[in-house]
Amino acid sequence: MSTPLLEVNDLKKHFPVRAGFLGGITGYVYAVDGISFSIAKGETLSLVGESGCGKSTVGKAILRLFDITGGQVTLDGTRIDDMPASTLRPLRRRMQVVFQDPYSSLNPRMRVRDILAEPIRNFGLAKDAADLEKRVGDLMDRVRLPRDAVGRWPHEFSGGQRQRIGIARALAAEPDLIICDEAVSALDVSVKAQIVNLLQDLQKDLGLALLFISHDLAIVEHMTHRVAVMYLGKIVEVAPKRELFAAPKHPYTEALLSAVPVPEPGAQRERVILKGDVPSPINPPKGCRFHTRCPYAFDRCRVDEPALRQTDPGHWSACHLHDRPAAENPLAGAKGAALIAKH
Ligand code: SF4
């Protein structure tokens, strides 16, 4: 088996909570608390979960925007989480990011030409000025913006066009992996679909790997290969897209999926309404972190934390229900997210 492009092993990021500005540490926010996954070359993995579950922290930790608390991050066989900044520089080029907000992520004082030229110059990718100009023009073609728009300022573009510029800037560094952190969340529905289609096309054409971070399962359904579902700093389920959407093996995924519209006319999913709010990541529940909201919780769930384990080939779930006989497991088979006929 070939080496995965990205491997994340037991990643932890705990942020200290301080009493006042200069006060001592009174606790920790367990934003990411021991998660593992890998992404193959040319693969899209979507990391989904409600706001505050830690998914954006995972993206930032991979990009080394801060030091991690524990675990390892490996890019193409090289461990990068403990690498000095000077050694990391050439590897940084291979991982780029597209942020959520297309308004604040572009420097308003730079024309598009300079925004796109900056990473090309920084990483020494152009042979000469003519090559630099050609690369900038090619990037505009790639993201389907007119070449003659390179002389314009960011504020002259719509939100969707700015996100295309953000994608072109990420592509300028010739990366192997792009982390899309809620990259379409701030856009209108029709623009969202256009950007998702663009990302899909770029991935196919350039063989890119994507880590697509989103709170919206409906968006990822159309563009991902696999899905990892996060809840309160932990991954609770990982599976190929088709398997996860047809038969989720974790009650939290089942609840998230139940809110996703079904494209077939006359069909709908049985809606699962979760009780209560997401608990605080400062003091996560003992046992299974989802037990305070899970409709199937039983005694063991309150004391024993379930490990993520394989329930079917390539399908992993962290839930004690899978130790029970099939007749007592509401998620056995496809029942959990079964489509039901509309009456
Ligand atoms: Fe629900 Fe228990 Fe499974 Fe956690 S382990 S998801 S509480 S059934």
Boltz pocket constraint, residues with backbone or C-beta under 6 A from the ligand:
constraints:
  - pocket:
      binder: B
      contacts: [[A, 250], [A, 251], [A, 252], [A, 288], [A, 289], [A, 290], [A, 291], [A, 292], [A, 294], [A, 295], [A, 296], [A, 297], [A, 298], [A, 301], [A, 304], [A, 306], [A, 318], [A, 319], [A, 320], [A, 321]]
      max_distance: 6.0
